[in-house]
Amino acid sequence: MKFDILTLFPEMFNSLKQSVIGKAIENKKIELNLINIRDFSNNKHKKVDDTPYGGGSRNGNDARCCL
């Protein structure tokens, strides 16, 4: 069984190699294909964040702000 995992943090899955899933990978029962989303970024800094959504003031003087 093959699993394709899209992630920003592929190193987070290294711990799976030391678990029951690691045994399954070792015995060729399953296959994990980790795909780093940053590898497909067009930005030279590998930025994958979307543009902020919404409006409002960014200077802290917004009517919704209570200090």
C-alpha positions as CSV (number, residue, x, y, z in Angstrom):
1,M,0.0,0.0,0.0
2,K,1.4,3.4,-1.0
3,F,0.8,6.6,0.8
4,D,1.7,10.0,-0.6
5,I,2.0,12.7,2.1
6,L,2.1,16.4,1.2
7,T,3.7,18.3,4.0
8,L,5.7,21.4,4.9
9,F,7.6,19.4,7.6
10,P,8.8,16.1,6.1
11,E,11.3,15.6,8.9
12,M,8.4,15.3,11.3
13,F,7.7,11.8,9.9
14,N,11.2,10.4,10.7
15,S,9.9,9.2,14.0
16,L,7.5,6.8,12.2
17,K,10.6,4.7,11.3
18,Q,10.8,3.7,14.9
19,S,7.3,2.5,15.3
20,V,5.0,-0.3,14.0
21,I,4.7,1.7,10.8
22,G,8.5,1.5,10.5
23,K,8.3,-2.3,10.7
24,A,5.7,-2.3,7.9
25,I,7.9,-0.1,5.8
26,E,10.9,-2.5,6.5
27,N,8.8,-5.5,5.5
28,K,7.6,-3.8,2.3
29,K,4.0,-3.8,3.4
30,I,3.6,-0.1,3.0
31,E,5.4,2.7,1.2
32,L,5.5,6.3,2.4
33,N,6.2,9.0,-0.2
34,L,6.9,12.3,1.6
35,I,6.4,15.3,-0.7
36,N,7.7,18.7,0.6
37,I,5.4,21.4,-0.7
38,R,8.2,23.9,-0.6
39,D,10.0,22.0,-3.4
40,F,7.2,23.3,-5.8
41,S,7.4,26.9,-4.7
42,N,8.1,29.5,-7.4
43,N,9.4,31.9,-4.9
44,K,13.2,32.1,-4.4
45,H,12.8,31.9,-0.7
46,K,10.5,28.8,-1.0
47,K,7.6,30.7,0.6
48,V,4.3,28.8,0.4
49,D,2.1,31.1,2.5
50,D,-1.0,32.6,0.8
51,T,-1.7,36.3,0.9
52,P,-3.5,37.5,4.1
53,Y,-7.3,37.5,3.8
54,G,-9.6,40.2,5.3
55,G,-9.4,43.8,5.9
56,G,-9.0,46.1,8.8
57,S,-6.2,48.3,10.1
58,R,-2.8,46.9,10.6
59,N,-1.6,49.6,13.0
60,G,-3.5,48.5,16.1
61,N,-6.1,51.4,16.0
62,D,-8.8,49.2,14.7
63,A,-12.2,49.5,16.4
64,R,-12.2,45.8,17.3
65,C,-8.9,46.2,19.3
66,C,-9.3,46.5,23.0
67,L,-6.2,46.9,25.2
